[in-house]
Amino acid sequence: SPPKPVAAAKPKAAPKAASQRPVAGWAINLATMSTRQGAIREVDKLSRQGIDARVRQARVKGRTLYRVQQTGYATQAEATRELQKIRASGFKSAWLNRVTD
């Protein structure tokens, strides 16, 4: 059976992040999947909706998870402003985290 999302929002639409943004800084997490394939499918789905996202691997409590993120926000304030828009557009469970690479 297909992989189940660990946590995923049902988006209506979200503002598109510029794909040329650098990765380091702050990221908005849109969904977390248990498999890389599931995360890639989610990124593809979002891309068809005009939402630029990427997959980042994370280790959480000994498990490997795959975060679907919009990256490249230089400051926490910038990311927080965008997060508010994203939540209002349907990503109710979206959240921020610091990206170091």
C-alpha positions in Angstrom: 0.0 0.0 0.0 1.2 3.6 -0.6 3.1 5.3 2.2 0.9 7.3 4.7 1.9 10.9 5.5 3.1 11.5 9.0 1.5 14.9 9.0 0.1 16.7 5.9 -2.1 19.7 5.3 -4.8 19.8 2.6 -3.9 23.0 0.9 -6.2 25.3 -1.1 -3.3 27.3 -2.5 -0.2 28.8 -1.1 2.1 31.6 -2.3 5.0 30.4 -4.4 8.5 30.7 -3.1 11.2 31.7 -5.6 13.1 28.5 -6.7 16.4 30.4 -6.8 16.3 31.1 -3.1 19.2 29.7 -1.1 18.5 26.8 1.2 20.2 28.2 4.4 18.1 30.3 6.7 14.6 29.5 7.7 12.2 27.0 6.1 8.4 26.5 6.2 7.5 22.8 6.7 4.4 21.9 4.7 4.3 18.2 5.3 6.4 15.4 6.8 6.4 12.0 5.1 7.7 8.6 6.2 9.3 7.8 2.8 11.3 9.8 0.3 9.0 8.6 -2.5 6.0 9.9 -0.6 7.6 13.3 -0.1 8.6 13.5 -3.7 5.0 12.8 -4.7 3.9 15.6 -2.4 6.4 18.0 -4.0 5.2 17.0 -7.4 1.6 17.6 -6.4 2.4 21.0 -4.9 4.4 21.9 -8.1 1.3 21.2 -10.2 -0.5 23.8 -7.9 2.3 26.3 -8.5 3.9 25.8 -5.1 7.7 25.5 -5.0 8.8 23.0 -2.4 11.7 20.6 -1.8 12.4 17.5 0.2 14.8 17.6 3.2 15.7 14.5 5.1 15.6 14.7 8.9 16.3 12.4 11.8 13.7 12.6 14.6 13.8 10.3 17.6 15.9 7.8 15.7 13.6 7.8 12.6 14.4 9.1 9.2 11.6 11.4 8.0 11.3 13.5 4.8 10.1 17.1 5.2 8.4 18.9 2.4 9.5 22.5 2.7 9.7 25.9 1.2 13.2 27.1 2.0 15.4 30.2 1.7 13.9 32.7 4.1 16.8 34.8 5.3 15.2 35.8 8.6 12.8 34.3 11.1 10.6 37.4 10.7 10.4 36.9 6.9 9.6 33.3 7.3 6.9 34.0 10.0 5.2 36.5 7.7 5.1 34.0 4.9 4.0 31.2 7.3 0.9 33.3 8.3 -0.1 33.5 4.6 0.5 29.8 4.0 -1.5 28.8 7.0 -4.4 31.1 5.9 -4.3 29.4 2.4 -4.9 25.9 3.9 -1.7 24.6 5.4 -3.0 24.8 8.9 -0.2 22.5 10.4 2.7 24.3 8.6 5.6 25.3 10.9 9.1 26.9 10.8 12.5 25.6 11.4 16.1 26.8 11.1 18.1 25.4 8.2 21.8 25.4 8.5 22.9 24.0 5.0 
